[in-house]
Amino acid sequence: MAVRRNVFLVDDDAAVCHALSVFLEASGYRVSTFSSAESFLEGVEGILEGVMLLDQRMTGMSGLELQGELDKRGIDLPIIFITGHGDVRMSVKAVKAGAIDFLEKPFSNEDLLVSIREAFLSADTRQKSGNRLAELRERQATLTAREKEVLQHVVAGQSNRHLADLLGVSDRTIEVHRSRVMKKMGADSLPDLVRKYAMLQKGA
């Protein structure tokens, strides 16, 4: 049986909350509804995984304000804005801040499902990327100071001979260091090592 994934619906319109929660539950999702941004924040610490459907204009804190507050707290939930009062500037601001989509009411059920699937796909991709980066950082931490130095020169395209002259060691010593770097980084080729180093630099 497939695991039901979490959708957090934050909207101060009770009718919208009811209609969407019934539809999404029937579509296989586990839905939690909140009537305000503040009520969501009260229980946010226990939330680990899911997608948020967030109304922009609500009593109290707005959707964009909640998005900003989640960012400040380091809570990375994919957000799909739903609103009946959207405009281009607002949607651009939301997307620039990391929102997955911006749906104006009334929207079709199919458009909503497509956006939710894309949001979960984005979350899964980020999680896999984060896990991969963590693994690479652990591998990099096992390198000695000299191996880290060799790694930087190798990915920059330096030959063994040039690197040996630069570091004042023999070609054979460089070959040994390079082999150890490849093994410790789990790289099966130079291009693979370059890709992994680039990922480390990007994630730094």
N, C-alpha and C positions, 0 to 999 in steps of 0.2 A: 504494500500500500504506500503510495507517494506521501511524503511529508508535506503537510499543509504549511505554506509560508506565510509570514506575518505581514499584514498591511495595517498601518496606523492611519486612521482617518481623523483629521482635525478640522472641524467645521462647526460653526455656531448655528447652522440651520439644521434643526432636528429632522425635518422631512428629508433633506438631502442625505444626512447621515444614515437614516433608516433605509432609504431606497438603495443607496450604494452598498451598504453593508449586506443587505439581503442578496443583491446581485453578485457581489464578490464572494460571499460565502458559498453561493450556489456554483460559482466558477472554480471553487477549490481552494480559496484562500481563508486564512484565519484573520478576522477583522476585529480590531479594537478601535472604538470610537471615543473622541474627546471633543467636548463642546467649546474648548478654548485652548489657546497656546499655553496658558498658565497651568491648566489641568494636566496637559501632556507633560510639562516640565516637572510636575510633582512626582511623577513615577518614571521619569526617563532613565534613572540610574540602573533600573533593572532590565532595560531594553538592550538586547544584544544584536539582533538581526531583523531586517525587514525593510519595507519601503513605506514612505510617508506620502499620503495624499493630503495636501495642505491648502486650505482656503486662504486667500490673500487678505480680504477685508473681514475682520471679526471684531467683536466687542473686546476691548482690551488690547493686548499685544497683537500686531498684524502678523501675517504669514512671513513677510520679509524680515521682520524683527525676530521672529522665532528662528528663522533660518540663520540669522546672525548670531543668536544666542547659542544655538547648537554648535556652530563653528567655534565660538569662544571656548566652549566646554570640550572641544575635541571629539564631538559625537558625529560620526560620519554615516548618516543615513541618506540614501538616495531619496530625493524629494521631487514629487510631481505637483506643481501648483494647479489648483482648480479654482476658477473665479468667474464671477459674472460681471466683474468690473475691471477687466484687464486692459492694458494698453501696451503699445510696443516698447516704450521706455521701461515699464515695469517688468515685462517679460525678459528683456535683454539684461536687466539688472539681476534678476533671479537666476538666469542661466549662467551669467558670468560668475555668480557666487556659488555655482555648482549644481543648480537644479537640473534634473534630467529632462523635464518637459514642462510646458505651460499650456494647460487646456482651458479654453474659455467655455463657460456654461452657455447654452446646453451643448454637451459633447456626446458623441455616440458611445455606446457600451464597447464596441469593437475598438475604437480609438483609445479608450481607457485601458483595455486589456493589453493592447499593443504597447502602450507606454509603460505599463506595469512590468510586462515581460522584459522590455528593454532596460528598465531600472534594475531588475534582479540580475540580468546579464551583466550590466555594468558593475554591480556590487560584487558579483562572483569573480569577475575579471580582476578587479582591484584587490580582492582578497588573495587570489592566486599570485598576483604580482607582488603583494606585500609579503606573502610567505616565501616566495622565491628570493626576494631581496634580503629577507632575514637570514635565509640559508647562506646566501653569498657573503653576507657580512660575517657570519660565523666562520665560513671558510677563510675569508681574508684575514681574520683575527689569528688564524693558526700560522700565518706566514711570519718568518723571521724578518728583522729589519732589512737585511740584505736581499731577501726574496721579494720584499715589497719594492725595493729599489729596482731590482731586475724586472719585476712585473711592469712598472711604469715605463721603463725603457723599451721593453719588448712590444708592448701595445702601441708605443709611439713609432714602431717600425725599425728600431735599431737592430743591426745584424749582430750575431754572436761575436764576430771579430771586433767590430767597433765597440761593442759593450765591454769586451775583455780589455781592450786598450784603455777605455774610459775609466774602468774600475781598477785597472792595474792587476788583473788576474789572468789566468790562462784560459784559452778557449774551452778546455775540458771543464774547468770550474763553472764557467757560464752555462755550459750544457747541463751540468748537474743541477745548478740552481733553476734553470728553466724547466727541466723535467719535474723537479719538485713543485714548482709553482703550478704547472699544468695539472699535476696530480691533486694537489691540495685544493685547487679551485674547481676541480671536477670538469676540466675542459678537455675535449677530445681533439681539438685542432686550434691553430692560432686564431682563425676567425671567431671560433666559439669563445676563446679567451678574451678577445677584443670586445665581443658583445657583452660578456659578463662584466668586464671592467667598466664599460660604458653605462651599464645598468647601475652599478655601484656609484658611479659619479653622478648620475642623474638623481639617484635616491638619497644622495648625501645631504 
